[in-house]
Amino acid sequence: MQIHFIAIGGSAMHNLALALHHKGYIISGSDDVIFEPSKSRLADKGLLPEKFGWFPEKIHREFDAVILGMHAKPNNPELLRAQELGVTIYSYPEFLYEQSKDKTRVVIGGSHGKTTITSMILHVLNYHGIKVDYMVGAQLDGFDRMVHLTKENDFIVLEGDEYLSSPIDRRPKFHLYKPNIALLSGIAWDHINVFPTFENYVEQFQVFVDGIVKGGSITYNIEDEEVKKVVEASENAIRKLPYATPEYSVEDGQTLLETPEGPMPIEIFGKHNLSNLAGAKWICQNMGVDEDGFFEAIATFSGASKRLEKIAEAENAVAYKDFAHSPSKVEATTNAVKEQYPERKVIACLELHTYSSFNADFLKEYKGALDAADEAIVFFLPESVKIKKLKEVTPDQIAEAFEREDLKIFTVASAFKDFVFGQNYNDSVLLLMSSGNYGGLDLGAVKSLIED
């Protein structure tokens, strides 16, 4: 098959391109800018476009399909040419469904935890040598790519993102997968540029649950009230399997999971991650891994990339970075770190970077999100707000939203850097949370600062 990617450089798109190349498909693509690591990974397989830009002359009727990425615009010249020629056009999730419509589809949804839960499932299956197709939103140890597709595997495990499918398909991605086995981890308002009200956002999860194949199952977090409401109100003819946070303890900075064989040390920590683990266990059991096999495998799971990822450690100091940016994720991550290190000073730094976090109304959702930290810092760049063409956000608005009198707010990258490098980290934990890059902060230098 010949497949062309419009906007091949995206994190998800380039991984799909690599997966199809590995499967033996003929792949081409275009993009106007490609950053690392996508650039090097595409170049290594001979898939990097020779020139950046959009070239409608690349599009021809011999293509079996064109896959359209979110980075492209609806008036993209290559898209218009494909439409003119009648070439089949897929969004990323549409194509994944086409590749998996004869498989058992396992879809992990939720406002938070879906990458970690998907990663846990794949880690356990890989540990036991169970081969499955997959798509996950983070790079995992032991896996070459974030997407893997075959003809022969019976199962595919998909991370079910609720964001839009493509510039010309405004449906949430996870509406297109039609799961046989599904999980719903939590619902907390996000993506307000697309879902302007909480009710509108919750509706997307109702559609997801109602879209599960009849006779299938939904494993759901019964501790999340919105999830409980959505699942239990659904009239879909599916099995409903609740899960809750398992018993655990923390001793001397080590989390111990209660199992039938007694307390078992695990590498991950935090109530939210233990909840994620419980959900992953049920899904793995649905896929043929018994409880003992799950516990044996999960003991070696160290986390998904950018999810409470340890970047430096010394005898009395440690630093983590985390992808947390929405209010519920920030609160869960900060609480987890304080619970794991109750005797240490937790210095929590949050970079506001997304459309939602720059919205004056949505900012109120951050109330209490950093309360578990001993020292709380918020950093944002006013130019990021301008780039997104949003109304100005002021430090006063942020201070009012978080409702924490000692909150430190930085709006200049150099000042934030000076703060980070000016601290004494003895008996402390540095927690960096962002979906951005902290204003270009050198994480290698942070590692040296902590460990020297």
FINUTI-939318 format. One line per 8 residues: number of its first residue (from 0); for each residue x, y, z of N, C-alpha, C. Coordinates in steps of 0.02 Angstrom, whole numbers, plus 50000, padded with zeros to 5 digits. Layout:
N
NUM> X/Y/Z/X/Y/Z/X/Y/Z; ...;
//
This chain:
452
0> 50041/49940/50000/50000/50000/50000/50043/50063/50000; 50021/50113/49965/50054/50179/49964/50014/50228/50006; 50046/50255/50057/50013/50301/50103/50052/50367/50107; 50016/50422/50103/50048/50488/50109/50022/50523/50172; 50068/50551/50211/50052/50586/50273/50056/50661/50262; 50002/50696/50275/50003/50770/50276/50013/50791/50349; 50071/50821/50363/50093/50837/50431/50122/50775/50464; 50174/50748/50432/50205/50685/50454/50247/50693/50517;
8> 50264/50754/50535/50313/50765/50589/50285/50762/50660; 50219/50761/50668/50190/50760/50735/50210/50697/50774; 50204/50702/50840/50223/50645/50883/50185/50582/50864; 50119/50587/50860/50078/50529/50842/50087/50510/50769; 50087/50560/50724/50090/50547/50652/50155/50513/50632; 50211/50536/50658/50274/50505/50635/50281/50434/50662; 50252/50421/50721/50254/50353/50747/50210/50306/50705; 50153/50331/50682/50111/50291/50637/50147/50279/50570;
16> 50180/50330/50545/50218/50322/50483/50272/50268/50491; 50308/50270/50547/50360/50220/50560/50330/50150/50566; 50272/50146/50599/50239/50080/50607/50219/50051/50540; 50192/50092/50496/50170/50067/50430/50230/50051/50385; 50283/50090/50392/50345/50075/50356/50371/50007/50379; 50370/49995/50445/50392/49930/50472/50348/49874/50446; 50285/49888/50434/50237/49838/50409/50247/49823/50335; 50287/49866/50301/50301/49854/50231/50265/49901/50183;
24> 50230/49950/50209/50196/49998/50166/50246/50048/50136; 50227/50077/50080/50268/50130/50049/50242/50197/50076; 50286/50233/50111/50266/50293/50148/50300/50355/50120; 50259/50408/50112/50286/50474/50096/50251/50524/50141; 50277/50586/50143/50246/50635/50187/50272/50705/50177; 50237/50753/50206/50256/50823/50202/50243/50856/50269; 50278/50911/50282/50266/50953/50340/50303/51018/50331; 50279/51071/50366/50313/51135/50358/50367/51145/50411;
32> 50367/51104/50463/50420/51106/50513/50419/51039/50550; 50477/51011/50565/50481/50948/50602/50536/50955/50654; 50519/50942/50716/50566/50948/50771/50592/50879/50792; 50644/50880/50834/50669/50818/50862/50621/50794/50918; 50617/50729/50929/50654/50675/50896/50622/50649/50831; 50564/50678/50812/50532/50654/50751/50578/50658/50691; 50615/50713/50686/50658/50726/50628/50709/50670/50618; 50745/50654/50672/50797/50602/50667/50768/50533/50655;
40> 50711/50520/50687/50681/50453/50681/50655/50442/50610; 50626/50494/50580/50603/50488/50510/50663/50482/50463; 50714/50522/50475/50774/50521/50432/50807/50452/50434; 50808/50421/50493/50840/50355/50501/50807/50302/50456; 50743/50310/50442/50707/50261/50399/50697/50287/50328; 50728/50344/50312/50721/50372/50245/50654/50403/50231; 50618/50425/50284/50551/50452/50276/50548/50528/50286; 50604/50560/50301/50604/50633/50311/50594/50668/50243;
48> 50545/50713/50239/50536/50749/50175/50600/50785/50154; 50614/50785/50089/50674/50818/50063/50673/50893/50076; 50614/50922/50070/50606/50994/50084/50544/51004/50127; 50547/51054/50171/50488/51070/50211/50441/51113/50171; 50376/51103/50181/50325/51140/50145/50272/51094/50120; 50223/51123/50086/50167/51084/50059/50171/51084/49982; 50168/51026/49952/50179/51018/49880/50122/50977/49850; 50070/51011/49824/50012/50974/49797/50031/50926/49741;
56> 50087/50939/49707/50108/50894/49653/50129/50826/49679; 50141/50820/49744/50157/50755/49774/50096/50708/49774; 50037/50736/49771/49976/50696/49779/49955/50667/49711; 49945/50601/49709/49922/50569/49646/49871/50514/49661; 49837/50494/49609/49781/50447/49617/49804/50377/49638; 49869/50363/49630/49894/50296/49648/49897/50285/49724; 49892/50338/49763/49893/50330/49836/49832/50289/49857; 49844/50241/49901/49788/50204/49931/49753/50246/49984;
64> 49790/50291/50015/49760/50335/50066/49806/50393/50081; 49774/50447/50103/49810/50504/50132/49788/50509/50205; 49836/50516/50250/49820/50524/50321/49833/50596/50341; 49782/50629/50369/49785/50700/50383/49796/50713/50457; 49850/50749/50473/49866/50765/50542/49834/50830/50566; 49828/50837/50633/49797/50896/50662/49835/50960/50648; 49900/50955/50636/49941/51014/50624/49923/51049/50558; 49894/51012/50512/49876/51041/50447/49813/51085/50454;
72> 49804/51130/50406/49745/51173/50405/49694/51145/50355; 49630/51164/50362/49579/51139/50315/49592/51159/50242; 49630/51214/50232/49645/51235/50163/49715/51215/50141; 49743/51164/50174/49810/51139/50156/49811/51121/50082; 49861/51144/50043/49863/51132/49971/49863/51057/49953; 49897/51016/49993/49898/50945/49978/49831/50913/49993; 49797/50935/50045/49731/50910/50061/49681/50928/50006; 49684/50990/49983/49639/51012/49929/49650/50971/49866;
80> 49712/50956/49851/49728/50915/49792/49702/50844/49800; 49710/50816/49859/49685/50748/49872/49609/50746/49865; 49575/50797/49890/49502/50800/49884/49482/50806/49810; 49519/50847/49774/49505/50857/49703/49512/50791/49663; 49563/50751/49681/49576/50689/49645/49533/50630/49671; 49498/50641/49726/49457/50588/49754/49497/50534/49790; 49557/50551/49814/49597/50503/49852/49564/50494/49921; 49564/50433/49946/49535/50419/50012/49575/50456/50066;
88> 49541/50494/50108/49573/50533/50161/49550/50507/50229; 49599/50492/50272/49584/50469/50339/49612/50518/50391; 49578/50525/50447/49610/50554/50505/49652/50499/50537; 49695/50518/50583/49737/50470/50620/49695/50415/50653; 49643/50432/50693/49604/50379/50725/49563/50338/50676; 49539/50368/50622/49502/50330/50571/49545/50276/50541; 49608/50293/50527/49652/50244/50497/49669/50188/50546; 49679/50206/50610/49692/50155/50660/49633/50106/50665;
96> 49572/50133/50660/49514/50088/50661/49515/50042/50600; 49529/50069/50542/49531/50028/50481/49581/49971/50488; 49637/49986/50522/49689/49935/50531/49670/49883/50583; 49619/49898/50624/49604/49855/50681/49532/49831/50683; 49494/49841/50630/49422/49826/50634/49408/49751/50639; 49457/49709/50624/49448/49637/50631/49482/49610/50694; 49506/49655/50737/49539/49636/50799/49495/49651/50859; 49514/49626/50917/49482/49646/50980/49514/49712/51002;
104> 49473/49765/51004/49500/49832/51019/49491/49848/51093; 49547/49862/51126/49549/49881/51196/49565/49956/51199; 49519/49997/51223/49528/50070/51220/49527/50099/51291; 49579/50137/51308/49587/50166/51374/49571/50241/51369; 49516/50263/51401/49495/50332/51398/49495/50365/51466; 49490/50432/51467/49487/50469/51529/49526/50534/51523; 49507/50583/51564/49541/50648/51562/49613/50642/51586; 49626/50594/51629/49693/50586/51657/49707/50512/51667;
112> 49770/50494/51665/49791/50425/51679/49792/50378/51620; 49765/50399/51562/49758/50351/51507/49826/50329/51479; 49874/50375/51475/49941/50355/51450/49974/50306/51498; 49969/50321/51563/50001/50277/51613/49967/50209/51614; 49901/50206/51612/49865/50142/51613/49882/50101/51551; 49881/50134/51493/49899/50099/51430/49970/50072/51435; 50015/50113/51462/50085/50092/51469/50092/50033/51516; 50055/50034/51571/50056/49978/51618/50034/49914/51585;
120> 49979/49917/51548/49952/49858/51513/50004/49831/51465; 50034/49874/51425/50083/49852/51376/50145/49823/51410; 50165/49853/51465/50223/49826/51503/50209/49755/51527; 50149/49744/51555/50132/49678/51582/50128/49627/51525; 50095/49645/51470/50089/49599/51413/50158/49583/51384; 50200/49633/51378/50268/49624/51352/50309/49578/51398; 50302/49589/51464/50337/49548/51514/50320/49474/51504; 50258/49460/51489/50236/49391/51481/50239/49366/51409;
128> 50268/49406/51365/50277/49384/51296/50213/49380/51256; 50162/49418/51276/50098/49419/51240/50100/49474/51187; 50097/49456/51124/50105/49504/51070/50038/49536/51052; 50037/49603/51052/49977/49641/51033/49998/49700/50990; 49950/49725/50951/49959/49790/50919/49944/49844/50970; 49969/49904/50959/49957/49957/51009/49968/50026/50980; 49940/50075/51016/49955/50146/51007/49952/50178/51076; 50008/50209/51096/50013/50239/51162/50045/50308/51155;
136> 50029/50354/51201/50052/50423/51194/50119/50440/51225; 50160/50389/51240/50226/50402/51269/50274/50348/51247; 50338/50365/51246/50389/50316/51228/50401/50270/51289; 50400/50205/51278/50407/50157/51333/50472/50119/51328; 50502/50103/51385/50561/50060/51387/50543/49992/51358; 50585/49968/51312/50574/49902/51282/50532/49903/51220; 50509/49963/51200/50467/49970/51140/50501/50018/51091; 50505/49999/51028/50539/50041/50978/50498/50102/50959;
144> 50432/50094/50957/50389/50147/50934/50328/50154/50980; 50291/50209/50970/50229/50219/51008/50169/50188/50972; 50180/50163/50910/50127/50130/50872/50156/50066/50843; 50117/50012/50847/50138/49948/50818/50076/49915/50787; 50081/49897/50722/50025/49869/50686/50047/49806/50648; 50008/49753/50653/50023/49691/50617/49959/49664/50585; 49966/49613/50545/49908/49577/50519/49886/49523/50567; 49935/49494/50604/49921/49432/50639/49897/49440/50712;
152> 49914/49494/50746/49896/49499/50817/49820/49506/50826; 49794/49471/50877/49722/49471/50889/49697/49534/50924; 49738/49562/50969/49719/49620/51009/49754/49683/50985; 49721/49740/50993/49755/49805/50988/49734/49846/51049; 49785/49877/51081/49774/49919/51140/49784/49991/51118; 49732/50032/51128/49732/50101/51103/49722/50150/51160; 49764/50201/51163/49751/50256/51209/49698/50300/51177; 49643/50310/51213/49585/50345/51184/49582/50418/51201;
160> 49610/50460/51160/49612/50532/51171/49545/50564/51152; 49522/50611/51193/49458/50644/51179/49465/50706/51136; 49526/50723/51114/49535/50782/51071/49512/50766/51000; 49508/50818/50958/49480/50812/50891/49522/50768/50845; 49488/50738/50796/49521/50689/50752/49565/50721/50699; 49540/50774/50667/49579/50807/50614/49549/50876/50601; 49583/50917/50560/49556/50984/50545/49489/50982/50510; 49473/50926/50478/49408/50921/50442/49362/50870/50474;
168> 49382/50843/50530/49340/50795/50567/49341/50814/50640; 49286/50846/50663/49285/50875/50730/49262/50825/50783; 49260/50761/50767/49241/50711/50817/49301/50695/50862; 49290/50685/50927/49345/50662/50970/49372/50595/50945; 49438/50587/50952/49470/50527/50925/49439/50462/50953; 49425/50461/51018/49403/50398/51047/49332/50379/51029; 49296/50422/50993/49230/50403/50968/49236/50356/50907; 49294/50353/50877/49301/50317/50814/49326/50245/50823;
176> 49347/50226/50884/49380/50161/50893/49333/50102/50903; 49270/50114/50925/49221/50061/50936/49251/50003/50977; 49266/50016/51041/49301/49965/51080/49259/49904/51096; 49293/49847/51102/49262/49786/51130/49272/49785/51206; 49331/49809/51228/49349/49815/51298/49370/49887/51309; 49340/49920/51358/49356/49991/51369/49370/50004/51443; 49405/50059/51456/49417/50082/51524/49406/50157/51526; 49377/50181/51581/49368/50253/51591/49396/50271/51660;
184> 49449/50312/51660/49487/50325/51722/49463/50386/51761; 49440/50437/51727/49419/50498/51762/49393/50550/51713; 49353/50595/51738/49327/50650/51697/49339/50715/51734; 49379/50758/51705/49393/50825/51734/49400/50872/51675; 49360/50922/51672/49354/50969/51616/49422/50989/51588; 49429/50984/51522/49491/51002/51487/49473/51021/51416; 49523/51048/51379/49514/51066/51308/49456/51114/51298; 49455/51168/51338/49397/51212/51335/49392/51251/51270;
192> 49447/51254/51231/49443/51285/51165/49399/51245/51118; 49388/51181/51134/49346/51137/51093/49281/51121/51128; 49284/51111/51194/49225/51094/51233/49213/51151/51283; 49175/51201/51264/49170/51263/51303/49134/51257/51370; 49096/51203/51379/49062/51194/51443/49079/51124/51470; 49074/51118/51536/49087/51053/51568/49037/51001/51543; 48974/51021/51534/48922/50975/51511/48938/50948/51441; 48963/50992/51399/48982/50972/51331/49040/50923/51332;
200> 49087/50934/51378/49145/50890/51386/49123/50821/51410; 49081/50819/51462/49057/50755/51489/49019/50716/51436; 48983/50751/51393/48944/50718/51340/48988/50674/51296; 49051/50695/51286/49096/50656/51243/49109/50587/51272; 49112/50583/51338/49123/50519/51372/49061/50476/51371; 49003/50508/51371/48940/50470/51364/48939/50436/51295; 48958/50473/51244/48960/50445/51176/49010/50387/51173; 49067/50395/51206/49119/50343/51208/49091/50279/51238;
208> 49059/50284/51296/49032/50224/51329/48976/50193/51287; 48934/50234/51258/48879/50208/51216/48905/50177/51151; 48967/50193/51132/48997/50166/51071/49033/50100/51080; 49036/50075/51142/49067/50010/51154/49025/49956/51119; 49058/49909/51087/49023/49856/51050/48978/49817/51098; 48916/49804/51078/48869/49767/51120/48899/49700/51141; 48892/49685/51206/48922/49625/51233/48993/49637/51259; 49019/49697/51247/49085/49715/51271/49084/49734/51345;
216> 49137/49768/51367/49141/49785/51438/49172/49854/51448; 49154/49886/51504/49184/49949/51525/49210/49939/51596; 49275/49946/51605/49307/49947/51670/49312/50020/51691; 49285/50039/51749/49280/50110/51764/49298/50126/51837; 49325/50185/51846/49346/50209/51912/49285/50231/51952; 49264/50189/51998/49203/50202/52036/49213/50260/52086; 49277/50279/52099/49291/50333/52146/49282/50402/52114; 49276/50404/52048/49265/50466/52012/49190/50474/52001;
224> 49160/50524/52032/49088/50531/52031/49060/50540/51960; 49095/50580/51919/49071/50591/51850/49075/50527/51809; 49129/50490/51817/49136/50426/51781/49080/50379/51803; 49069/50374/51868/49016/50330/51895/48948/50348/51865; 48933/50413/51863/48869/50436/51835/48862/50417/51762; 48914/50431/51723/48912/50419/51651/48903/50344/51636; 48943/50302/51669/48941/50230/51655/48876/50199/51678; 48855/50216/51739/48796/50183/51766/48732/50207/51733;
232> 48734/50266/51701/48675/50291/51665/48669/50262/51595; 48723/50233/51570/48722/50207/51501/48677/50146/51496; 48636/50145/51443/48592/50088/51431/48621/50039/51380; 48685/50050/51363/48719/50005/51317/48723/49935/51348; 48714/49883/51307/48714/49814/51331/48786/49788/51339; 48819/49813/51391/48888/49795/51405/48896/49776/51478; 48952/49741/51494/48968/49726/51564/49001/49788/51595; 48983/49803/51657/49011/49862/51691/49052/49838/51751;
240> 49118/49850/51749/49164/49822/51798/49200/49879/51835; 49178/49894/51896/49208/49949/51933/49276/49930/51964; 49319/49980/51972/49381/49970/52009/49393/50029/52056; 49434/50018/52107/49449/50070/52156/49523/50065/52176; 49549/50117/52208/49619/50118/52229/49632/50060/52277; 49683/50019/52264/49698/49963/52308/49732/49988/52373; 49736/49944/52422/49771/49961/52484/49846/49965/52471; 49878/50016/52501/49950/50023/52494/49976/50063/52553;
248> 50042/50063/52561/50074/50103/52614/50139/50131/52587; 50164/50182/52622/50228/50212/52604/50273/50209/52664; 50331/50176/52657/50379/50169/52711/50448/50189/52687; 50477/50241/52719/50545/50264/52701/50552/50278/52627; 50502/50313/52598/50506/50331/52528/50493/50275/52479; 50468/50218/52504/50452/50160/52461/50378/50145/52465; 50345/50141/52408/50274/50122/52406/50267/50047/52405; 50224/50021/52449/50212/49949/52455/50139/49935/52438;
256> 50128/49894/52387/50061/49875/52366/50039/49812/52403; 49979/49815/52432/49952/49755/52466/49929/49705/52413; 49955/49644/52418/49936/49589/52373/49917/49528/52415; 49886/49477/52385/49870/49416/52423/49931/49383/52454; 49990/49398/52427/50052/49370/52453/50087/49416/52503; 50054/49472/52520/50084/49520/52566/50105/49583/52530; 50135/49632/52567/50156/49696/52537/50211/49685/52485; 50202/49717/52427/50251/49711/52372/50277/49779/52353;
264> 50344/49789/52354/50371/49854/52333/50360/49866/52259; 50340/49927/52241/50332/49946/52171/50369/50011/52158; 50384/50024/52095/50425/50081/52077/50385/50146/52069; 50321/50140/52053/50279/50200/52046/50251/50220/52114; 50224/50281/52119/50195/50302/52182/50139/50353/52170; 50101/50366/52224/50045/50413/52220/49979/50378/52213; 49928/50404/52248/49862/50374/52248/49835/50367/52177; 49846/50418/52135/49819/50415/52067/49851/50359/52027;
272> 49917/50346/52039/49949/50292/52003/49929/50224/52029; 49913/50219/52093/49887/50155/52119/49817/50142/52092; 49778/50195/52083/49713/50188/52050/49722/50165/51978; 49769/50196/51943/49784/50175/51874/49803/50102/51871; 49843/50080/51920/49865/50010/51923/49806/49963/51930; 49757/49982/51972/49698/49940/51982/49659/49931/51917; 49652/49986/51879/49618/49982/51815/49655/49938/51766; 49721/49947/51763/49762/49908/51717/49758/49833/51734;
280> 49754/49817/51798/49749/49747/51819/49687/49714/51790; 49629/49749/51796/49567/49720/51770/49570/49709/51694; 49600/49758/51659/49605/49751/51586/49650/49693/51568; 49707/49686/51602/49752/49630/51588/49719/49563/51603; 49678/49561/51656/49642/49499/51670/49591/49483/51615; 49560/49535/51586/49515/49525/51529/49552/49499/51468; 49619/49512/51466/49660/49492/51409/49699/49428/51422; 49684/49395/51479/49713/49328/51490/49771/49325/51539;
288> 49788/49380/51574/49842/49379/51623/49810/49373/51692; 49828/49321/51730/49798/49313/51796/49828/49363/51846; 49798/49367/51905/49818/49417/51955/49891/49409/51975; 49913/49348/51988/49983/49337/52008/50030/49359/51953; 50012/49344/51891/50054/49365/51834/50058/49440/51828; 50002/49474/51842/50001/49547/51839/50047/49576/51892; 50042/49553/51954/50083/49580/52008/50157/49568/51994; 50174/49509/51969/50244/49494/51953/50272/49544/51903;
296> 50233/49559/51851/50256/49604/51798/50257/49677/51820; 50204/49699/51856/50197/49770/51871/50251/49793/51921; 50281/49747/51958/50334/49765/52005/50393/49798/51971; 50402/49785/51906/50459/49813/51869/50440/49873/51826; 50377/49895/51831/50355/49953/51791/50379/50018/51824; 50417/50058/51788/50446/50119/51817/50412/50182/51795; 50360/50176/51753/50323/50236/51732/50329/50250/51658; 50283/50290/51633/50285/50312/51563/50328/50375/51558;
304> 50356/50386/51499/50397/50446/51488/50358/50509/51504; 50390/50555/51541/50362/50620/51560/50307/50615/51613; 50293/50555/51638/50243/50548/51692/50280/50532/51756; 50285/50582/51801/50325/50575/51862/50392/50541/51847; 50427/50570/51798/50491/50543/51776/50547/50573/51818; 50584/50529/51851/50640/50552/51893/50697/50575/51848; 50718/50638/51854/50771/50664/51811/50837/50672/51848; 50836/50670/51916/50898/50677/51954/50886/50653/52025;
312> 50938/50624/52056/50932/50603/52126/51000/50604/52159; 51002/50630/52220/51060/50628/52263/51037/50600/52330; 51082/50598/52379/51064/50567/52443/51005/50600/52476; 51002/50667/52474/50950/50704/52508/50908/50748/52462; 50911/50736/52398/50874/50778/52350/50854/50736/52289; 50797/50754/52260/50773/50719/52201/50733/50769/52159; 50733/50759/52093/50695/50802/52047/50654/50759/52000; 50592/50780/51989/50547/50746/51942/50521/50796/51891;
320> 50507/50771/51831/50467/50810/51784/50404/50771/51767; 50351/50807/51753/50288/50775/51740/50249/50815/51688; 50211/50779/51647/50171/50810/51594/50109/50846/51621; 50098/50842/51687/50037/50870/51717/50030/50944/51699; 49969/50962/51676/49956/51032/51661/49883/51051/51677; 49837/51003/51672/49768/51018/51690/49762/51017/51766; 49712/51051/51794/49707/51057/51867/49706/50990/51904; 49667/50942/51880/49662/50878/51915/49729/50841/51915;
328> 49765/50845/51858/49830/50812/51853/49881/50845/51898; 49881/50912/51900/49928/50949/51941/49917/50932/52015; 49855/50931/52035/49840/50915/52105/49860/50844/52123; 49843/50796/52080/49860/50726/52093/49935/50715/52096; 49971/50746/52051/50044/50738/52049/50077/50770/52110; 50056/50830/52128/50085/50864/52186/50071/50825/52250; 50009/50802/52257/49991/50761/52315/50033/50697/52319; 50044/50665/52262/50082/50603/52260/50153/50613/52284;
336> 50184/50667/52261/50254/50681/52280/50258/50695/52355; 50212/50734/52382/50213/50750/52453/50201/50688/52495; 50156/50644/52472/50143/50582/52508/50204/50537/52509; 50241/50536/52453/50300/50493/52448/50358/50520/52488; 50362/50586/52494/50418/50618/52530/50391/50666/52584; 50356/50641/52634/50323/50685/52683/50371/50726/52725; 50432/50703/52733/50481/50738/52775/50523/50788/52736; 50514/50789/52671/50555/50834/52629/50515/50895/52607;
344> 50550/50949/52592/50519/51009/52566/50504/50997/52491; 50441/51003/52473/50421/50994/52403/50414/51062/52370; 50456/51074/52318/50455/51136/52280/50423/51120/52213; 50360/51141/52205/50321/51124/52146/50317/51183/52098; 50340/51171/52036/50341/51224/51985/50295/51203/51928; 50245/51243/51915/50197/51230/51861/50204/51282/51807; 50213/51259/51745/50211/51305/51688/50142/51302/51656; 50108/51360/51652/50046/51365/51615/50063/51373/51541;
352> 50033/51329/51501/50056/51326/51431/50000/51313/51381; 49942/51288/51405/49889/51267/51359/49835/51321/51350; 49793/51311/51300/49737/51357/51288/49694/51362/51351; 49678/51305/51380/49633/51305/51439/49664/51344/51496; 49729/51335/51509/49760/51366/51568/49766/51441/51560; 49759/51467/51499/49762/51539/51488/49692/51571/51486; 49641/51532/51499/49573/51558/51498/49555/51583/51568; 49533/51645/51574/49520/51675/51639/49468/51636/51678;
360> 49417/51611/51645/49365/51573/51680/49391/51504/51702; 49428/51472/51659/49454/51405/51674/49507/51407/51729; 49544/51462/51735/49596/51468/51785/49570/51452/51855; 49506/51466/51868/49477/51454/51934/49479/51379/51952; 49484/51336/51902/49487/51264/51914/49551/51243/51951; 49601/51288/51950/49666/51272/51982/49665/51284/52057; 49610/51307/52085/49606/51320/52157/49627/51257/52196; 49678/51265/52239/49701/51210/52281/49746/51160/52247;
368> 49760/51168/52182/49798/51117/52146/49870/51109/52172; 49898/51163/52200/49967/51161/52224/49971/51162/52300; 49916/51152/52334/49914/51159/52407/49960/51109/52443; 49972/51051/52414/50014/51001/52448/50088/51020/52448; 50107/51066/52404/50178/51086/52399/50197/51133/52457; 50259/51127/52480/50284/51172/52531/50299/51240/52501; 50322/51240/52439/50334/51302/52402/50303/51294/52333; 50262/51341/52313/50225/51336/52250/50244/51392/52203;
376> 50258/51373/52140/50280/51421/52090/50240/51410/52026; 50217/51465/51996/50185/51462/51931/50225/51505/51883; 50239/51477/51825/50277/51512/51773/50237/51512/51708; 50234/51569/51675/50205/51570/51608/50237/51627/51569; 50235/51621/51503/50263/51672/51459/50205/51711/51427; 50200/51776/51439/50147/51816/51407/50147/51809/51331; 50206/51799/51301/50209/51792/51228/50174/51728/51205; 50172/51676/51248/50135/51615/51231/50061/51629/51225;
384> 50036/51673/51269/49965/51693/51266/49951/51729/51201; 49998/51774/51181/49989/51812/51119/49990/51766/51058; 50036/51718/51058/50041/51671/51002/49975/51634/50992; 49943/51616/51048/49879/51580/51044/49820/51627/51032; 49835/51692/51026/49785/51744/51011/49729/51745/51063; 49750/51741/51126/49704/51742/51182/49709/51808/51219; 49660/51822/51261/49661/51882/51302/49718/51879/51352; 49744/51937/51369/49800/51940/51416/49782/51908/51483;
392> 49830/51871/51510/49823/51841/51576/49873/51877/51622; 49850/51899/51680/49894/51936/51725/49913/51894/51786; 49971/51910/51817/49990/51875/51879/49936/51881/51933; 49902/51937/51935/49849/51945/51985/49792/51895/51975; 49774/51882/51912/49723/51833/51897/49744/51763/51920; 49808/51748/51908/49834/51682/51928/49835/51675/52004; 49858/51727/52038/49860/51725/52111/49790/51716/52139; 49742/51751/52110/49673/51746/52133/49644/51676/52121;
400> 49662/51646/52064/49636/51580/52047/49662/51525/52093; 49727/51526/52108/49757/51474/52149/49741/51482/52223; 49723/51543/52243/49706/51558/52312/49760/51533/52361; 49822/51552/52346/49877/51535/52390/49920/51597/52398; 49921/51625/52458/49953/51690/52470/50028/51690/52456; 50062/51634/52468/50135/51632/52458/50155/51607/52389; 50107/51604/52342/50122/51582/52274/50171/51629/52241; 50225/51601/52212/50273/51641/52173/50255/51635/52099;
408> 50254/51691/52064/50235/51692/51994/50291/51724/51953; 50312/51689/51900/50364/51715/51856/50337/51720/51785; 50354/51774/51751/50331/51784/51681/50390/51794/51634; 50451/51786/51660/50512/51794/51619/50553/51730/51628; 50573/51699/51572/50608/51635/51574/50672/51639/51615; 50710/51693/51606/50774/51699/51641/50764/51705/51717; 50711/51739/51737/50697/51746/51809/50676/51678/51839; 50637/51640/51801/50618/51573/51824/50680/51528/51830;
416> 50723/51532/51780/50785/51493/51781/50827/51512/51842; 50834/51577/51855/50874/51599/51913/50845/51572/51978; 50778/51570/51982/50747/51543/52042/50765/51469/52050; 50756/51429/51996/50769/51358/52000/50841/51343/52020; 50887/51381/51991/50958/51368/52005/50983/51403/52068; 50940/51442/52099/50960/51478/52159/50938/51446/52224; 50905/51387/52219/50879/51354/52278/50929/51305/52309; 50923/51295/52374/50959/51243/52409/50914/51182/52412;
424> 50933/51127/52379/50889/51069/52373/50903/51015/52424; 50941/51030/52476/50953/50982/52528/50887/50965/52564; 50872/50901/52571/50810/50877/52600/50748/50905/52563; 50753/50907/52497/50699/50936/52456/50683/50892/52396; 50624/50905/52368/50603/50875/52304/50584/50931/52257; 50615/50932/52198/50596/50980/52146/50549/50945/52098; 50489/50974/52090/50439/50946/52044/50425/50997/51989; 50440/50978/51927/50428/51021/51869/50370/50993/51829;
432> 50317/51033/51822/50257/51010/51787/50242/51055/51728; 50235/51025/51669/50220/51064/51608/50209/51018/51549; 50169/51042/51501/50166/51009/51435/50211/51047/51386; 50247/51098/51412/50294/51136/51371/50366/51119/51391; 50410/51170/51387/50481/51156/51402/50509/51204/51455; 50465/51231/51497/50486/51273/51554/50527/51333/51530; 50507/51361/51473/50543/51420/51448/50614/51405/51425; 50626/51342/51403/50693/51324/51380/50740/51304/51436;
440> 50713/51286/51493/50755/51266/51550/50798/51205/51532; 50862/51208/51548/50909/51154/51532/50903/51100/51586; 50869/51045/51569/50857/50992/51618/50922/50954/51634; 50969/50954/51588/51034/50924/51602/51070/50963/51657; 51065/51029/51654/51095/51071/51705/51060/51062/51772; 50993/51052/51770/50955/51038/51832/50981/50974/51864; 50992/50922/51822/51017/50859/51847/51085/50869/51882; 51129/50907/51850/51195/50920/51880/51188/50959/51946;
448> 51141/51007/51948/51129/51047/52008/51108/51003/52066; 51063/50955/52054/51038/50912/52107/51091/50862/52129; 51127/50834/52081/51172/50779/52097/51242/50800/52119; 51261/50862/52105/51329/50884/52125/51331/50902/52199;
//
